[in-house]
């Protein structure tokens, strides 16, 4: 009942209320990033697979510039991440625009994080089970390591959530997420500004 009906109703109502309350702060952050990103834009759009593998466009605040080296290649993430972007990312503010994805039904508040479309071809049947539910802004894996754990561990946690999707589980995720965001924990894996790409093995 909760997993298939109530969860979506709750997600819609919460996303609508939070977006209404945060409208002014989000507008201020948008203006702030406009200048910090040096013309690279404020929002980041990318195709991601949702429930059942259906493709949608995720939206986040853009935290990096588009600066390139002498050969025209993008500089490493860590070099393009601005001071403003680092703050926005470390506080998870960059995830807030995804409330729009929740509002329109592409995502849920809680669920496995939506990953790259290219990973669809290299998931094992067990790993692919993460697409049995809507992807979330935060999830069980984010509460147990976020970018600081391996892909293998992350996928095990995602599948565990699929099998234990209840109101109580979601409330636990929300509580732990707030604690981690407040403490700014598990943002980086110690190697790069973002999680290394999944290659089917790591």
C-alpha positions, 0 to 999 in steps of 0.5 A: 500500500505505502510503496505503490500508492501512499509514497507517491502522494506523500512525495508530491505534497512534500515537494510542493510545500518545500519548493514553495517555502524555499522559492526565495532562497533558491532564487538567491542561490541561482543568482550566486551561481550565475556569477560563480560559474563564469558563464557555464550556466546555473543548472545541470541537466542530464538523462538518467534512468528512472523506475523501470529504466525509463529515461528522464532528465535530472536537474541539479544546481551546477557547481563547476565551471566549464574551464578547459586546458590548452587542448580543449579538454575539461579540467579535472572536477576538483579544479573546476569546482568553485568555492561557491560550488563546493559549499553548495555541494557539501551542504547538498543544496545542489540536490534541491532542484530535484524536488521538481523531478519529484513533483512531476513524478520522475523521482521520489524523495527517498530511493536509489540515486539515479545513475548514468544511462550508460550503466544500464548495459553493465548492471548484473540482474541483481544490481538492475533491481534498483530500478524497481522503484523510483530513484530518490534525492536521498537513499539508503546507500547515501545514509551508509557511506554516500560517495565514500563506499564502493559501487558493490556496497552501494548496489547492495544497499540500493537493492536492500531498500527495494525490498524494505521500502516502508514509511519507517525506512523512509523516515530513517533515511530522512533523519540520517540524511539531515544528520549527514548533511548537517555534519557534511559527511561522506561527500567525497571518496577521497579521489575526486570531487565526484564518484568514479565511474562504474565499470561493471566491477568496482 
